[in-house]
Amino acid sequence: MGLSRTLLDRTFGRPTGLLGRFGGHVMARMNAETIERVTALADLDAGDRVLEVGFGPGVGIETLARAVLDGSVAGVDASPEMVEQARRRNAALIEAGRVDLRQGTAEDLPFPDGSFDAAFAFNTMQAWTEPNAGLREIRRVVKPGGQVVVSVTVHAGTPEDPVSMLTDAGFESVRVYERGEDVCFLAAAQSNSPVER
């Protein structure tokens, strides 16, 4: 991996140190509009329990909490710097018991089977160590019939075949939305899909 790729990864992919904190502020500004638009595509109910995988600086957590006013939002992020930024941004929601933020990865989610009505990954799948395992884990923690919403940008890198990856992980009825450089995949968790860890 070249020096520029390492710096980009430390700033945006798996934010660490000063570069990671700076990257968090940049991501908060750059991703806010996409997060709002993608959240609006999902069919969320006010009382839903929602998960965000790779929440970065916490803009998506904040947006999701507004969408599920009677529900709750949980999230995992591998970066301690992003967990810290997101906890500061969402301190009042955490204090109210509506938001639970943890350090963790897509491939090993610290939640019981069927915990969530919906799960979101806003422009983070390209940074997961093992995207297929991450999608299987998301399927495990989403209730049968629940939603998964994965958005990516062309510049950040799109996995080879996200539709097949989602169906292989136990999701169905995959819909694809494109707008400019953003691509969003919405799918439903199969009710007959075995839960694997």
C-alpha positions in Angstrom: 0.0 0.0 0.0 1.5 3.4 -1.0 2.0 6.3 1.3 -0.9 8.3 -0.1 -3.3 5.2 0.2 -2.1 4.7 3.9 -2.8 8.4 4.6 -6.2 8.3 3.0 -7.1 5.1 5.0 -5.9 6.7 8.3 -8.0 9.8 7.5 -11.2 8.3 6.1 -11.1 4.5 5.8 -10.1 3.5 9.3 -9.6 6.9 11.0 -6.8 7.1 13.5 -5.0 9.8 15.4 -5.0 13.4 14.3 -5.6 12.6 10.7 -8.6 10.5 11.7 -10.1 13.3 13.8 -9.6 15.7 10.9 -11.2 13.1 8.6 -14.2 12.9 10.9 -14.9 16.6 10.6 -14.6 16.4 6.8 -16.9 13.4 6.6 -19.5 15.1 8.8 -19.8 17.9 6.2 -19.5 15.8 3.0 -21.8 13.0 3.9 -24.7 14.9 5.7 -26.8 15.4 2.5 -26.4 11.8 1.3 -27.3 10.5 4.8 -30.5 12.6 4.9 -31.5 11.4 1.4 -30.7 7.7 2.0 -32.5 7.7 5.4 -35.6 9.2 3.6 -35.6 6.2 1.2 -36.0 3.7 4.1 -39.4 2.9 5.4 -38.8 3.6 9.1 -41.4 3.6 11.8 -41.1 6.0 14.7 -40.6 3.1 17.1 -38.0 1.2 15.2 -34.7 0.0 16.6 -32.0 0.9 14.1 -28.3 0.1 13.7 -25.6 2.0 11.9 -22.4 0.2 11.0 -19.4 2.4 10.7 -21.0 5.6 12.1 -17.9 7.8 11.7 -18.4 11.2 13.3 -22.1 10.4 14.2 -24.0 12.4 11.6 -26.0 9.3 10.5 -26.7 8.4 14.2 -28.2 11.9 14.7 -30.2 11.7 11.5 -31.5 8.2 12.3 -32.5 9.3 15.8 -34.7 12.1 14.3 -36.3 9.4 12.0 -37.2 7.1 14.9 -38.4 9.5 17.6 -40.0 6.8 19.7 -37.3 4.2 18.9 -33.6 3.8 19.4 -30.4 3.8 17.5 -27.3 1.8 18.1 -24.0 1.9 16.2 -20.5 0.4 15.9 -17.4 1.9 14.5 -13.9 0.4 14.5 -12.2 3.8 15.1 -11.8 5.0 18.7 -11.5 8.6 17.3 -14.9 8.2 15.5 -16.5 6.7 18.6 -15.3 9.7 20.6 -16.5 12.3 18.0 -19.9 10.6 17.6 -20.4 10.3 21.4 -19.8 14.1 21.7 -22.1 14.9 18.8 -24.9 12.7 20.2 -24.3 13.2 24.0 -27.9 14.3 24.7 -29.4 11.3 22.9 -27.0 9.0 24.7 -27.9 10.6 28.0 -31.6 10.1 27.2 -31.0 6.4 26.5 -32.0 6.6 22.8 -28.5 6.0 21.4 -25.9 3.3 22.2 -22.5 3.7 20.5 -19.8 1.0 20.7 -16.4 0.4 19.2 -16.6 -2.7 17.0 -16.6 -4.0 13.5 -19.2 -5.1 10.9 -17.8 -8.6 11.0 -18.4 -9.1 14.7 -21.4 -7.0 15.9 -21.9 -7.0 19.7 -25.7 -7.4 19.5 -28.1 -10.4 19.9 -29.8 -12.0 16.9 -32.8 -10.1 15.5 -32.2 -7.0 17.6 -33.0 -4.4 14.9 -35.7 -3.4 12.5 -33.2 -1.8 10.1 -29.5 -1.5 9.6 -27.6 1.2 7.7 -24.1 1.5 6.3 -23.4 5.0 4.9 -20.4 4.9 2.7 -18.4 2.5 4.9 -18.7 -1.0 3.3 -15.5 -0.4 1.3 -13.5 0.0 4.6 -14.7 -3.3 6.1 -12.1 -6.0 6.4 -14.5 -8.7 5.1 -17.6 -7.2 3.4 -19.4 -10.6 2.9 -18.9 -11.5 6.6 -20.1 -8.0 7.6 -23.3 -8.4 5.6 -23.9 -11.8 7.1 -23.5 -10.3 10.6 -25.9 -7.5 9.7 -28.4 -10.1 8.5 -28.0 -11.9 11.9 -28.9 -8.9 13.9 -31.8 -7.6 11.7 -35.2 -9.2 12.3 -36.7 -11.2 9.5 -38.4 -8.8 7.1 -36.3 -5.9 8.4 -34.3 -3.6 6.1 -30.7 -3.1 5.3 -29.6 0.1 3.6 -26.1 0.3 2.2 -24.9 3.4 0.4 -21.6 3.9 -1.4 -20.0 6.6 -3.5 -18.2 6.0 -6.7 -15.0 7.8 -5.4 -14.8 5.7 -2.3 -15.0 2.4 -4.1 -18.0 0.2 -4.7 -17.7 -3.6 -4.1 -17.7 -5.8 -7.2 -21.4 -7.0 -7.1 -23.3 -5.6 -4.1 -26.6 -7.1 -5.2 -25.2 -10.6 -5.2 -23.4 -9.9 -1.9 -26.6 -8.9 -0.3 -28.6 -11.9 -1.6 -25.8 -14.3 -0.6 -25.9 -12.8 2.9 -29.6 -13.5 3.3 -31.3 -10.4 2.0 -33.9 -10.3 -0.8 -35.9 -7.8 -2.9 -32.8 -5.7 -3.5 -33.5 -2.2 -4.9 -30.8 0.1 -6.3 -31.0 3.9 -6.3 -28.5 6.0 -8.1 -28.1 9.8 -7.8 -25.0 11.4 -9.1 -22.0 9.7 -7.5 -24.1 8.0 -4.9 -25.5 4.5 -5.1 -27.9 3.1 -2.5 -28.9 -0.6 -2.1 -32.1 -1.4 0.0 -33.0 -4.9 0.8 -35.2 -7.0 3.1 -33.9 -9.7 5.5 -35.2 -13.1 4.4 -37.5 -14.7 6.9 -36.2 -18.2 6.1 -32.5 -17.3 6.1 -30.4 -19.2 8.7 -28.7 -17.0 11.2 -25.0 -17.6 11.1 -22.2 -16.1 13.1 
